[in-house]
Amino acid sequence: MAKQKKKLSFTPWVGKDILPLVEFPLALLSPWKQCSRRKTIEFVDRTVTEEGRILTRRWVVMGSEELGLPVSTDEDVFVALLEVAREQGFANREVFFTQKDLIRRMGWPHKGESMERLKKALTRLMSTTIVCENVIWDKDKQEFLDTAFHILESFRLYRMTGEKGKGQFEMSSAIWSEVVWK
Protein backbone atom coordinates (compact mmCIF):
# COMPACT_ATOMS: atom_id res chain seq x y z
CA MET A 1 0.00 0.00 0.00
CA ALA A 2 1.56 3.28 -1.12
CA LYS A 3 1.64 6.24 1.21
CA GLN A 4 -0.36 9.22 0.08
CA LYS A 5 1.52 12.46 -0.11
CA LYS A 6 0.32 15.05 2.32
CA LYS A 7 -0.85 18.20 0.56
CA LEU A 8 0.54 21.42 1.92
CA SER A 9 -1.93 24.16 2.52
CA PHE A 10 -0.86 27.77 2.14
CA THR A 11 -2.26 31.07 1.10
CA PRO A 12 -0.42 32.45 -1.93
CA TRP A 13 0.77 36.03 -1.76
CA VAL A 14 -1.47 38.14 -3.93
CA GLY A 15 -0.74 41.82 -4.09
CA LYS A 16 1.82 44.41 -5.00
CA ASP A 17 5.04 43.62 -6.86
CA ILE A 18 7.81 44.70 -4.51
CA LEU A 19 10.49 42.47 -6.00
CA PRO A 20 13.23 45.13 -6.05
CA LEU A 21 12.71 45.65 -2.31
CA VAL A 22 13.26 41.93 -1.81
CA GLU A 23 16.10 41.50 -4.30
CA PHE A 24 18.22 44.47 -3.22
CA PRO A 25 19.41 45.48 0.26
CA LEU A 26 17.28 47.94 2.18
CA ALA A 27 18.88 47.82 5.62
CA LEU A 28 22.05 47.09 7.51
CA LEU A 29 22.08 43.75 9.30
CA SER A 30 24.21 44.96 12.21
CA PRO A 31 22.71 46.68 15.24
CA TRP A 32 22.17 50.43 14.93
CA LYS A 33 24.85 51.45 17.45
CA GLN A 34 27.58 49.67 15.47
CA CYS A 35 26.60 51.26 12.15
CA SER A 36 25.65 54.81 13.10
CA ARG A 37 28.42 56.31 10.93
CA ARG A 38 27.36 54.47 7.78
CA LYS A 39 24.91 56.48 5.70
CA THR A 40 24.93 54.71 2.31
CA ILE A 41 24.64 51.20 0.87
CA GLU A 42 25.47 50.78 -2.82
CA PHE A 43 24.82 47.64 -4.82
CA VAL A 44 25.80 47.23 -8.48
CA ASP A 45 25.37 44.12 -10.61
CA ARG A 46 25.04 43.10 -14.21
CA THR A 47 22.37 40.98 -15.77
CA VAL A 48 21.62 39.77 -19.28
CA THR A 49 18.35 40.90 -20.85
CA GLU A 50 16.11 38.65 -22.93
CA GLU A 51 17.65 40.28 -26.00
CA GLY A 52 21.14 39.25 -24.84
CA ARG A 53 22.20 42.77 -23.86
CA ILE A 54 24.26 43.25 -20.66
CA LEU A 55 22.42 45.59 -18.31
CA THR A 56 24.14 47.26 -15.35
CA ARG A 57 21.80 47.77 -12.41
CA ARG A 58 22.56 50.17 -9.57
CA TRP A 59 20.75 50.42 -6.23
CA VAL A 60 21.79 53.05 -3.67
CA VAL A 61 20.18 53.36 -0.23
CA MET A 62 20.88 56.69 1.51
CA GLY A 63 19.99 57.16 5.16
CA SER A 64 19.28 60.42 6.91
CA GLU A 65 22.06 62.37 8.59
CA GLU A 66 20.45 62.06 12.03
CA LEU A 67 19.10 58.49 11.98
CA GLY A 68 21.37 56.82 9.43
CA LEU A 69 20.43 53.79 7.37
CA PRO A 70 17.56 51.43 8.16
CA VAL A 71 18.53 48.43 10.30
CA SER A 72 17.12 44.90 10.42
CA THR A 73 14.35 45.80 12.88
CA ASP A 74 13.19 48.50 10.45
CA GLU A 75 12.74 45.75 7.86
CA ASP A 76 10.56 43.94 10.42
CA VAL A 77 8.36 47.04 10.59
CA PHE A 78 8.26 47.18 6.76
CA VAL A 79 7.15 43.53 6.57
CA ALA A 80 4.55 44.03 9.33
CA LEU A 81 3.12 46.99 7.39
CA LEU A 82 2.98 44.84 4.24
CA GLU A 83 1.12 42.17 6.19
CA VAL A 84 -1.43 44.70 7.46
CA ALA A 85 -1.81 46.20 3.96
CA ARG A 86 -2.41 42.72 2.59
CA GLU A 87 -5.08 42.05 5.23
CA GLN A 88 -6.69 45.34 4.17
CA GLY A 89 -6.70 44.08 0.57
CA PHE A 90 -4.13 46.60 -0.66
CA ALA A 91 -7.17 48.84 -1.06
CA ASN A 92 -5.39 52.11 -0.39
CA ARG A 93 -1.88 53.58 -0.14
CA GLU A 94 -2.70 54.44 3.47
CA VAL A 95 -2.34 51.48 5.85
CA PHE A 96 -4.21 51.69 9.16
CA PHE A 97 -2.91 49.98 12.31
CA THR A 98 -2.54 50.34 16.04
CA GLN A 99 0.91 50.58 17.56
CA LYS A 100 -0.04 47.71 19.85
CA ASP A 101 -0.87 45.44 16.90
CA LEU A 102 2.34 46.20 14.96
CA ILE A 103 4.43 45.65 18.10
CA ARG A 104 2.65 42.34 18.73
CA ARG A 105 3.21 41.17 15.14
CA MET A 106 6.95 41.73 15.52
CA GLY A 107 7.14 39.99 18.88
CA TRP A 108 8.40 43.09 20.66
CA PRO A 109 7.52 43.66 24.34
CA HIS A 110 4.52 45.94 24.83
CA LYS A 111 6.16 48.91 26.53
CA GLY A 112 7.26 52.47 25.84
CA GLU A 113 10.66 51.46 24.46
CA SER A 114 8.98 49.45 21.71
CA MET A 115 6.76 52.38 20.77
CA GLU A 116 9.82 54.63 20.51
CA ARG A 117 11.58 51.95 18.45
CA LEU A 118 8.56 51.79 16.11
CA LYS A 119 8.55 55.57 15.71
CA LYS A 120 12.27 55.61 14.83
CA ALA A 121 11.83 52.74 12.35
CA LEU A 122 8.96 54.51 10.58
CA THR A 123 10.98 57.73 10.52
CA ARG A 124 13.95 55.93 8.95
CA LEU A 125 11.71 54.23 6.36
CA MET A 126 10.26 57.63 5.48
CA SER A 127 13.54 59.54 5.39
CA THR A 128 15.64 56.94 3.57
CA THR A 129 16.10 57.65 -0.14
CA ILE A 130 16.59 54.85 -2.66
CA VAL A 131 18.15 55.77 -6.00
CA CYS A 132 18.11 53.11 -8.69
CA GLU A 133 19.11 52.69 -12.30
CA ASN A 134 17.74 49.87 -14.47
CA VAL A 135 15.95 48.24 -11.52
CA ILE A 136 12.29 49.32 -11.67
CA TRP A 137 10.41 47.96 -14.71
CA ASP A 138 7.73 50.17 -16.27
CA LYS A 139 5.12 47.75 -17.62
CA ASP A 140 3.40 50.38 -19.75
CA LYS A 141 6.55 51.59 -21.51
CA GLN A 142 8.26 48.19 -21.44
CA GLU A 143 11.56 49.58 -20.18
CA PHE A 144 13.60 50.06 -17.01
CA LEU A 145 13.38 53.37 -15.19
CA ASP A 146 16.01 55.41 -13.43
CA THR A 147 14.24 56.68 -10.33
CA ALA A 148 14.56 57.78 -6.71
CA PHE A 149 11.99 57.24 -3.97
CA HIS A 150 11.24 56.76 -0.27
CA ILE A 151 9.51 53.70 1.21
CA LEU A 152 6.92 55.76 3.10
CA GLU A 153 5.51 59.14 2.16
CA SER A 154 4.31 59.86 5.70
CA PHE A 155 3.02 58.31 8.91
CA ARG A 156 0.86 59.25 11.91
CA LEU A 157 1.16 57.62 15.31
CA TYR A 158 -1.50 58.10 17.95
CA ARG A 159 -0.80 57.46 21.59
CA MET A 160 -2.94 55.35 23.86
CA THR A 161 -5.88 57.23 25.36
CA GLY A 162 -7.60 56.52 28.66
CA GLU A 163 -6.40 55.20 32.02
CA LYS A 164 -3.14 53.28 32.27
CA GLY A 165 -3.77 49.61 31.57
CA LYS A 166 -7.31 50.29 30.34
CA GLY A 167 -6.54 52.60 27.47
CA GLN A 168 -7.61 52.43 23.88
CA PHE A 169 -5.27 52.75 20.94
CA GLU A 170 -6.34 55.11 18.17
CA MET A 171 -5.77 53.99 14.58
CA SER A 172 -2.38 55.13 13.37
CA SER A 173 -1.43 55.04 9.70
CA ALA A 174 1.42 55.03 7.20
CA ILE A 175 1.22 56.03 3.55
CA TRP A 176 3.34 54.14 1.02
CA SER A 177 5.29 56.24 -1.43
CA GLU A 178 3.82 56.23 -4.92
CA VAL A 179 6.74 54.20 -6.34
CA VAL A 180 6.35 51.48 -3.70
CA TRP A 181 2.58 51.48 -4.13
CA LYS A 182 2.79 50.93 -7.91
C-alpha positions in Angstrom: 0.0 0.0 0.0 1.6 3.3 -1.1 1.6 6.2 1.2 -0.4 9.2 0.1 1.5 12.5 -0.1 0.3 15.1 2.3 -0.9 18.2 0.6 0.5 21.4 1.9 -1.9 24.2 2.5 -0.9 27.8 2.1 -2.3 31.1 1.1 -0.4 32.4 -1.9 0.8 36.0 -1.8 -1.5 38.1 -3.9 -0.7 41.8 -4.1 1.8 44.4 -5.0 5.0 43.6 -6.9 7.8 44.7 -4.5 10.5 42.5 -6.0 13.2 45.1 -6.0 12.7 45.7 -2.3 13.3 41.9 -1.8 16.1 41.5 -4.3 18.2 44.5 -3.2 19.4 45.5 0.3 17.3 47.9 2.2 18.9 47.8 5.6 22.1 47.1 7.5 22.1 43.8 9.3 24.2 45.0 12.2 22.7 46.7 15.2 22.2 50.4 14.9 24.9 51.5 17.5 27.6 49.7 15.5 26.6 51.3 12.2 25.7 54.8 13.1 28.4 56.3 10.9 27.4 54.5 7.8 24.9 56.5 5.7 24.9 54.7 2.3 24.6 51.2 0.9 25.5 50.8 -2.8 24.8 47.6 -4.8 25.8 47.2 -8.5 25.4 44.1 -10.6 25.0 43.1 -14.2 22.4 41.0 -15.8 21.6 39.8 -19.3 18.4 40.9 -20.8 16.1 38.6 -22.9 17.7 40.3 -26.0 21.1 39.2 -24.8 22.2 42.8 -23.9 24.3 43.3 -20.7 22.4 45.6 -18.3 24.1 47.3 -15.3 21.8 47.8 -12.4 22.6 50.2 -9.6 20.7 50.4 -6.2 21.8 53.0 -3.7 20.2 53.4 -0.2 20.9 56.7 1.5 20.0 57.2 5.2 19.3 60.4 6.9 22.1 62.4 8.6 20.5 62.1 12.0 19.1 58.5 12.0 21.4 56.8 9.4 20.4 53.8 7.4 17.6 51.4 8.2 18.5 48.4 10.3 17.1 44.9 10.4 14.3 45.8 12.9 13.2 48.5 10.4 12.7 45.8 7.9 10.6 43.9 10.4 8.4 47.0 10.6 8.3 47.2 6.8 7.1 43.5 6.6 4.5 44.0 9.3 3.1 47.0 7.4 3.0 44.8 4.2 1.1 42.2 6.2 -1.4 44.7 7.5 -1.8 46.2 4.0 -2.4 42.7 2.6 -5.1 42.1 5.2 -6.7 45.3 4.2 -6.7 44.1 0.6 -4.1 46.6 -0.7 -7.2 48.8 -1.1 -5.4 52.1 -0.4 -1.9 53.6 -0.1 -2.7 54.4 3.5 -2.3 51.5 5.8 -4.2 51.7 9.2 -2.9 50.0 12.3 -2.5 50.3 16.0 0.9 50.6 17.6 0.0 47.7 19.8 -0.9 45.4 16.9 2.3 46.2 15.0 4.4 45.6 18.1 2.6 42.3 18.7 3.2 41.2 15.1 6.9 41.7 15.5 7.1 40.0 18.9 8.4 43.1 20.7 7.5 43.7 24.3 4.5 45.9 24.8 6.2 48.9 26.5 7.3 52.5 25.8 10.7 51.5 24.5 9.0 49.4 21.7 6.8 52.4 20.8 9.8 54.6 20.5 11.6 52.0 18.4 8.6 51.8 16.1 8.6 55.6 15.7 12.3 55.6 14.8 11.8 52.7 12.4 9.0 54.5 10.6 11.0 57.7 10.5 14.0 55.9 9.0 11.7 54.2 6.4 10.3 57.6 5.5 13.5 59.5 5.4 15.6 56.9 3.6 16.1 57.6 -0.1 16.6 54.8 -2.7 18.1 55.8 -6.0 18.1 53.1 -8.7 19.1 52.7 -12.3 17.7 49.9 -14.5 16.0 48.2 -11.5 12.3 49.3 -11.7 10.4 48.0 -14.7 7.7 50.2 -16.3 5.1 47.7 -17.6 3.4 50.4 -19.7 6.6 51.6 -21.5 8.3 48.2 -21.4 11.6 49.6 -20.2 13.6 50.1 -17.0 13.4 53.4 -15.2 16.0 55.4 -13.4 14.2 56.7 -10.3 14.6 57.8 -6.7 12.0 57.2 -4.0 11.2 56.8 -0.3 9.5 53.7 1.2 6.9 55.8 3.1 5.5 59.1 2.2 4.3 59.9 5.7 3.0 58.3 8.9 0.9 59.2 11.9 1.2 57.6 15.3 -1.5 58.1 17.9 -0.8 57.5 21.6 -2.9 55.4 23.9 -5.9 57.2 25.4 -7.6 56.5 28.7 -6.4 55.2 32.0 -3.1 53.3 32.3 -3.8 49.6 31.6 -7.3 50.3 30.3 -6.5 52.6 27.5 -7.6 52.4 23.9 -5.3 52.8 20.9 -6.3 55.1 18.2 -5.8 54.0 14.6 -2.4 55.1 13.4 -1.4 55.0 9.7 1.4 55.0 7.2 1.2 56.0 3.6 3.3 54.1 1.0 5.3 56.2 -1.4 3.8 56.2 -4.9 6.7 54.2 -6.3 6.4 51.5 -3.7 2.6 51.5 -4.1 2.8 50.9 -7.9 
